[in-house]
Amino acid sequence: MKPEILKATGQLLIYPNIDNTKVKMYAYMLEDINPVTLAEAIKQCINTCEFIPAVATIRKKAAEISGYVNGKEERLIAQDAWEEVRKVASSFGYEKGLDELEGITRLAAKTIWRFFDPRNCQSYNESAAMSQFCKAYEQLVKREEKRIEIAESIKSNGLLSEARKRAELNMPPQTEIKMLDNGHLVEVERFEPIDLKGLVEKADIAEEYKAKILGVLK
């Protein structure tokens, strides 16, 4: 363990209910964070937390500092993302608009994109579409933040990192996000349509049977 990490977590000794054993535990849990960033994160937490901050609180503060230092743009709030979706739908239309969106905004937009189908114009309810989009967007943001938090916490653990890589190799290559009636989001595997006609034409069966089957498929 880097001594700089222990020095950073040693700041927590200012709290009355912590000792060197707990400081080492914090150091172990936070050792994947840059020592300079960690020291500043703990310092800021001490200035705002009456009681000893949780590991998750320190991680969140460290992520905020790191994002600012590295010039990362803050994620759009749900309402701003909705305005972007409306603008794209208006400019590019139902058929092409979704392809102009990216990341979480695109995933959330997929759950409500049917609202922009011209065939649904009679039943279009912007308030309902916006509400559903914002709910999906916020859930996806939380999911992504949690994923990043977990990824950061295991990247220094060789065994866990290797297990994650093996799992990724076995993941379905194509998934999509769908919203259930209760508002929860789920990932489902997306299946490509099967070309039954092509399969029959290539099948090793008598031509007369092929003709009959193809006649049914028409």
C-alpha positions, 0 to 999 in steps of 0.5 A: 500500500502506498504511504501517500494513501495512508497519509491521506486517510490519516486525516480522518484521525481528526474524528474521535471514533476512529483509530489507526486500524480503521484508517488502514481499512479506509486506505485499503478500500480507497487505494485505487484513487490517486493519492493527491485526489484522495487527500483533497477529497478527504479534506473537503469531506472533513470540512462538510461532514460532522461525522466520519464520512463513509467510503462511498462519500469520499469516492463520490467527492474524489470523482467530482474532483477528478472530473473537474481536474480532467475537464470532463463535462457534467452530464446533462440533467434529464430536462435538458436531455429531453430538449435535445431529444425533441430538437433531434426528432423535429430536425431529423424525423422519426426514421433517422432521429434516434441515430443522431443521439448518443449514450444515455440520452439515446438509450432513454429516448428508445423507450419513448421514441414511438411517441414521435411516430407520425402514425401516433400523432393523434395520441401524442402526449408531450407531458407523458413522453417527457415524464417517461423519458426523464424517469428512464434517463435518471435511472440510466444515469444512476446505473452508469454511475454505479457501474463506474464506481464498481469498475473503479473499485475493482480495477486494482484487483487483478482477480476481479478484473480478470473475472470481469473480462471473462464475463464480458466475453460471454455477454450477449452481443446485442441488447437493448433497454426496455421500460416495463409497465411499472416504469423499471428498465430492463436489458433484453437480448435483441434477436435479428429476424430469421430469414426463413425463406433463405434457410428453406432455399438452402436446405438439403431437401427435395425441390417439391418440398421446398416449393410447398414450404415456400408457398406457405411462407408467401 
